[in-house]
């Protein structure tokens, strides 16, 4: 498989898409080890180690794989189409929560000297 450096999709996303496809096709069963970074660099000729790592990180974030330090990256043992919510969804949820919970001191009326605090009246 060859990556397309001229495509509008970033190379790391292409790596993630290729590996995700193999996972959903059953090439890598639950608990099985994915190819090493070196093997993927050889196979995907235009990929660098950081590109491979970033692509693998996407799959870890999605819950399709898990990384074990010193061992490699393995297909998750969970349910076959199980995915964690993707990052944009989480970012949107965080933004909505921040809008509902204004935590800035001025939004809570806490800017400047304490005015309505019972202890400040002593």
N, C-alpha and C positions, 0 to 999 in steps of 0.2 A: 504494500500500500504506500502511496506517495502523497505527501501533503502538497497543497497548492499555495505557494507564497503570494500569488497574485490575487487570491480570492479575498472577498471583503470580510470573511470570517477569520479571526485571528488564528494563528497556528496552534496555540495551546487549546483553543476550543475545538479545532479539527482533531487534535489528539484525543480529547475527551469524547468527541462524537464517535470516533473510530472504536475506541475501547468500550464505550457504552453500547454500541451496536453489537460488538462481540459478546458482551455480557447478556444482552437481551436475546441474542440468537442461541445462547447456551454454550458458546465456545469455552467460557470459564464458568464452571459450576460453583455452587456455594462452597466457600472455604478454600477454593483453589487459588494458587499463586498466579498473579499476572506476570508477564515478562518483566525482566529487570530494566532499569533505565538504560543500561548499555545495550541490551537487546533491542529495545524500542528505538534507540538512536540509529542502530544499524538498519533496522527495518524501515523506519521513516526517515529517509535520507536527508531531508532538509531540516530536521529537528535538532535543536540543541538540548543539553541537559536541563536548563531552566524551563524550556518550553515543555518538555516531557513532565517535569515536576509539577508545573502549573496545571497541566491537563489532568494529571493524576489527582491533584488536590481538589479539582472540581468534582471528581467522582467520589472522593471521600466526603466532601460537603453534602453531596446528594444522598449519601448513605449507601451507595452501591458497592463501595470498597472500604477497606480499613487498612491503615498503614501500621506496620509493626517495625519499630526501630531495629535496624540490623538484620531484619528478616525479609522485608519487601512489602509489596502491596498485595492484599488478598481480597477476593470477592467476598462480600458480606454474606453471612449465613442466614440473614433475614429473608422475608418473603420476596419472591421474584419481582416484582415491579414496585417494591417499596422505595419511596424516595422521601427525603426530608424536604421541607419547603425550600425553594431556591432563594438565593440571596436577595433579589429584588423584592420578593414578597415580604421577607423579613424587614428590609429597609423601609418599605411602605408602612408596615405595621408599627415599626418604631416611630416613624414620623407622625402617624395618627395618634399614637399614645402620647407623644410629646405635646401635640396640639391640645389634647384633653387635660393634660396635667402640667400646667405652667409652673415650673419650679424656679423660675428666676425670682430673686428677692423682691424686685419692684412689682412683679405680677402678683405677689402675695401680700403686698403692702408692707414689706419689711425694709424698704430702703431708708437710709438715713437713721436718725435717732428713734429708738422705740417710743411710740406714742401711746398706744392702747394697752401696753403691757402692765398688768396689775403691780408687778414688782417695781416698775419704774416710778410709781407714784408714792413710794414710801419716803 
